[in-house]
Amino acid sequence: MTQMTFAECEYANKKRKTRREKFLEQMESLIPWKQLENKIRRHYPRSGIGRPPYPLSVMLRIHCMQLFYNLSDPAMEDALYEIASMRNFAGLRLHDKLPDETTILNFRHLLERHNLGEAIFKAINKHLSNKGLELNNGTIVDASIIAAPTSTKNKDKSRDPEMHQTKKGGEYHFGMKVHVGVDDRSGLIHSLSTTAANAHDITEVPNLLHGEEDVFWGDAAFVGADKRDENKDRNIVWMVSQRIGCRKNMCKVEIDIEKGIAAVRASVEHVFARIKNQFGYRKVRYRGLAKNTNRLYILAGFTNLLRSRSALLP
């Protein structure tokens, strides 16, 4: 073990922990590192001729921090030099050779090239299932818009062709949609898909059902989902909110049913709050759906871990 520098000694003896340190300690305990590394290892370069790669555990932790704080590749490199708690989380020392932005970029491209975001998401859900957290009860389905740049001041002089414009609440939005299927008891995400923003929510229902649910929960966007060819043979109860125009003529019993549906559906909003507010993913980071989908799968896994922390942490 190398000798600690004076700066590291002073940092280790400071009187209080910052919020960043507490959060990173929590994520260190929550994330099943070995399972995630096993999903990546077969694709990760091995030592051979030339400069040896950084340990997989180091690069995976750096990538996780990049997603925790929504940092670009250059910003992540700067953070490793500037912030001691982030170096400690990655298992690095200030006098080590720290990964540069190109190394960080290449690791992200490796995850995208092999669709490892979805594999990481499934590994986290399997870990939660092994801990006794169920993800196969009823399903709550919803979607949220993630904005994309509308400017054409770029090399191609055009908007992202995989994004699209849509109107919601009287306002126009340009970007993509993330669709999620959430367990109605635990509030955990069990399925995820993405489309351009103009795709109707109802078209993604088959991709968000795991097949074992006995009840479906959705807002007024899913009215008529049970009558579509791909869904009409499903043996489930469809609990879908009525459109606003139908509610003014409802009796008290029907109003109470609507309130009950809204109370169950509320947990899906916590998912979007975590992804957009805590992890800062209100606007796409990359062009195209594939790269953003890869990132959203991993953020969904982190969201599930934080949602389950009371059951996972001692």
C-alpha positions in Angstrom: 0.0 0.0 0.0 1.4 3.4 -1.0 1.9 6.1 1.7 -0.9 8.6 2.0 -0.2 12.2 1.0 -0.7 15.1 3.5 -3.8 16.2 1.6 -5.3 12.7 1.9 -4.5 12.6 5.6 -6.2 15.9 6.2 -9.2 14.8 4.1 -9.5 11.5 6.1 -9.6 13.4 9.4 -12.1 16.0 8.5 -15.0 16.4 11.0 -18.1 15.8 8.9 -19.2 13.9 5.9 -20.7 15.7 2.9 -23.9 14.8 1.3 -22.0 13.5 -1.7 -19.9 11.2 0.5 -23.1 9.8 2.2 -24.8 9.2 -1.1 -21.7 7.4 -2.6 -21.4 5.3 0.5 -25.1 4.3 0.2 -24.7 3.4 -3.5 -21.5 1.5 -2.7 -23.6 -0.7 -0.4 -26.6 -1.0 -2.7 -25.1 -1.8 -6.1 -24.3 -5.5 -6.6 -20.9 -4.8 -8.1 -19.8 -8.4 -8.8 -23.0 -9.3 -10.7 -22.6 -6.1 -12.9 -19.0 -6.8 -13.5 -19.8 -10.3 -14.6 -22.1 -8.9 -17.3 -19.4 -6.7 -18.7 -16.2 -8.8 -18.2 -16.5 -10.9 -21.3 -16.6 -7.7 -23.4 -13.9 -5.8 -21.5 -10.4 -5.8 -23.0 -7.8 -8.0 -21.3 -4.2 -7.2 -20.6 -1.9 -8.0 -23.5 0.4 -6.1 -25.8 0.5 -2.4 -25.1 -0.8 -0.4 -22.1 -2.9 -2.5 -19.7 -6.5 -1.4 -19.3 -7.8 0.1 -16.1 -9.4 -2.5 -13.8 -13.0 -3.1 -14.7 -14.2 -2.2 -11.2 -12.6 1.2 -11.5 -14.2 2.0 -14.9 -17.6 0.7 -13.8 -17.6 2.9 -10.7 -16.5 6.0 -12.8 -19.4 5.3 -15.2 -21.8 5.0 -12.4 -20.7 8.4 -10.9 -21.0 9.9 -14.3 -24.7 8.9 -14.4 -25.3 9.8 -10.7 -24.4 13.4 -11.4 -25.1 13.6 -15.2 -21.6 14.6 -16.1 -20.0 14.8 -19.5 -16.8 12.9 -20.2 -14.5 15.9 -19.7 -16.5 16.9 -16.6 -16.0 13.4 -15.2 -12.3 13.6 -15.7 -12.1 17.0 -14.0 -14.2 15.6 -11.1 -11.7 12.8 -10.5 -8.9 15.3 -10.1 -10.9 17.8 -8.0 -13.1 15.7 -5.7 -11.6 13.3 -3.2 -14.8 11.4 -2.4 -15.2 10.5 -6.1 -11.7 9.3 -6.3 -12.2 7.2 -3.2 -15.4 5.7 -4.6 -13.5 4.7 -7.8 -10.7 3.2 -5.8 -8.1 5.7 -7.1 -5.5 7.9 -5.5 -4.5 11.4 -6.5 -0.9 10.3 -7.5 -2.3 7.5 -9.6 -2.7 7.9 -13.4 -6.3 8.9 -13.6 -8.5 7.9 -16.6 -8.8 10.7 -19.1 -12.0 11.7 -21.0 -11.2 9.4 -23.9 -10.9 6.4 -21.7 -14.2 7.3 -20.0 -15.8 7.7 -23.5 -14.5 4.4 -24.7 -16.0 2.5 -21.7 -19.4 4.1 -22.3 -19.2 3.1 -26.0 -18.4 -0.4 -25.0 -21.6 -0.6 -22.9 -23.6 0.9 -25.7 -22.1 -1.4 -28.4 -23.1 -4.5 -26.6 -26.4 -3.3 -25.1 -25.1 -3.8 -21.6 -27.4 -1.1 -20.1 -30.3 -3.6 -20.4 -28.1 -6.4 -19.1 -27.2 -4.3 -16.0 -30.8 -3.4 -15.4 -31.8 -7.1 -15.5 -28.9 -8.1 -13.2 -30.1 -5.5 -10.7 -33.7 -6.7 -10.9 -32.5 -10.3 -10.4 -30.5 -9.2 -7.4 -33.6 -7.6 -5.9 -35.7 -10.6 -6.6 -33.2 -12.8 -4.8 -33.5 -10.5 -1.8 -37.3 -11.2 -1.7 -38.6 -8.1 -3.6 -41.4 -9.1 -6.0 -41.6 -7.6 -9.5 -44.4 -9.8 -10.9 -47.6 -8.4 -9.4 -49.9 -5.9 -11.2 -48.4 -3.4 -13.6 -48.6 0.4 -13.7 -47.7 1.8 -17.1 -46.9 5.4 -17.9 -44.6 7.5 -20.1 -42.7 10.8 -19.8 -41.1 13.1 -22.4 -37.4 13.8 -22.3 -36.5 16.9 -24.2 -33.9 17.0 -27.1 -32.2 20.0 -28.6 -34.3 21.7 -31.3 -31.5 23.7 -32.7 -30.2 23.0 -36.2 -26.9 24.7 -35.6 -24.8 21.6 -36.0 -22.7 19.8 -38.6 -25.7 18.2 -40.3 -27.8 21.4 -40.1 -30.7 19.3 -38.9 -32.5 18.0 -35.8 -32.1 14.5 -34.5 -34.1 12.3 -37.0 -35.0 9.8 -34.3 -36.6 12.5 -32.1 -40.0 14.1 -32.9 -42.3 16.9 -31.9 -45.5 16.4 -29.9 -48.1 18.5 -28.2 -48.9 18.1 -24.5 -50.9 20.4 -22.3 -51.2 23.0 -25.0 -47.4 23.2 -25.5 -45.1 21.6 -28.1 -42.2 19.4 -27.0 -39.4 18.0 -29.1 -37.6 14.8 -28.0 -38.2 11.2 -27.0 -40.5 9.3 -24.6 -39.5 6.8 -22.0 -42.2 4.2 -21.2 -42.0 2.2 -18.0 -43.9 -0.8 -16.5 -43.8 -0.6 -12.7 -44.9 -3.2 -10.1 -48.0 -1.9 -8.3 -46.9 -3.1 -4.9 -43.2 -2.5 -4.7 -43.1 0.5 -7.1 -40.1 -1.1 -8.9 -39.5 -0.8 -12.6 -39.7 -4.2 -14.3 -39.7 -3.1 -18.0 -38.7 -0.1 -20.1 -38.9 1.1 -23.7 -38.3 4.3 -25.6 -39.9 5.9 -28.6 -40.0 9.3 -30.4 -42.1 11.8 -28.5 -45.0 11.6 -31.0 -45.6 7.8 -30.4 -48.9 7.2 -28.5 -48.5 5.6 -25.1 -51.0 2.9 -25.8 -48.8 1.3 -28.6 -46.1 0.3 -26.1 -48.3 -1.6 -23.7 -47.3 -5.1 -25.0 -43.6 -4.2 -24.4 -44.2 -3.2 -20.8 -46.2 -6.2 -19.5 -44.3 -9.1 -18.1 -47.2 -11.5 -18.7 -47.9 -12.6 -15.1 -49.8 -9.6 -13.9 -53.5 -9.8 -12.9 -54.2 -6.1 -13.1 -53.2 -3.2 -15.3 -53.1 0.4 -14.1 -53.0 3.4 -16.5 -54.1 7.0 -17.0 -56.6 8.2 -19.6 -54.0 7.7 -22.4 -54.7 4.0 -22.1 -58.5 4.1 -22.6 -59.3 1.3 -25.1 -56.0 -0.6 -24.5 -58.0 -3.7 -23.6 -59.8 -3.7 -27.0 -56.6 -3.7 -29.1 -55.8 -7.0 -30.9 -52.5 -7.5 -29.0 -54.2 -7.1 -25.6 -57.8 -8.4 -25.9 -56.9 -12.0 -25.0 -55.0 -11.1 -21.8 -56.7 -12.3 -18.6 -56.2 -9.2 -16.5 -58.3 -6.4 -15.0 -57.9 -3.1 -16.8 -58.0 -0.2 -14.2 -57.7 2.8 -16.5 -58.7 6.4 -15.6 -61.5 8.0 -17.6 -60.9 11.1 -19.7 -61.5 14.4 -18.1 -64.6 15.1 -20.2 -66.3 11.9 -18.8 -65.7 12.8 -15.2 -68.2 15.6 -14.8 -71.1 13.1 -15.1 -69.8 10.5 -12.7 -71.6 9.4 -9.5 -69.8 9.3 -6.1 -68.9 5.6 -6.5 -67.2 6.2 -9.9 -65.4 9.2 -8.5 -64.1 7.1 -5.6 -62.9 4.5 -8.1 -61.0 7.2 -10.0 -59.4 8.3 -6.8 -58.4 4.8 -6.0 -56.7 4.4 -9.4 -54.9 7.7 -9.0 -53.6 6.6 -5.6 -52.1 3.4 -7.0 -50.7 5.1 -10.1 -48.9 7.8 -8.0 -45.9 5.5 -7.5 -45.0 5.6 -11.2 -44.4 9.4 -10.8 -41.8 8.7 -8.2 -39.8 6.8 -10.9 -39.8 9.7 -13.3 -39.0 12.2 -10.4 -35.9 10.1 -9.5 -34.7 9.8 -13.1 -35.3 13.5 -14.0 -34.7 15.3 -10.8 -32.2 13.3 -8.8 -30.2 12.0 -11.7 -30.8 15.1 -13.8 -31.9 13.4 -17.0 -34.4 15.9 -18.2 -32.7 16.4 -21.5 -31.1 13.8 -23.7 -27.3 13.6 -23.6 -26.8 11.9 -27.0 -28.3 11.8 -30.5 -30.5 8.8 -31.4 -32.6 6.6 -29.2 -30.1 3.7 -28.7 -27.5 5.5 -26.6 -30.2 7.3 -24.5 -32.0 4.0 -24.0 -28.8 2.3 -22.8 -28.4 5.1 -20.2 -32.0 5.0 -19.1 -31.8 1.3 -18.4 -29.0 1.8 -16.0 -30.8 4.8 -14.4 -33.9 2.6 -14.0 -31.7 0.1 -12.2 -30.3 2.7 -9.8 -33.9 4.0 -9.2 -34.9 0.5 -8.2 -32.0 0.2 -5.8 -32.8 3.5 -4.1 -36.5 2.5 -3.9 -35.5 -0.7 -2.2 -32.8 0.7 0.1 -34.8 0.1 3.3 -35.0 -3.6 2.5 -31.4 -3.9 1.3 -29.4 -1.9 3.9 -29.0 -3.0 7.5 
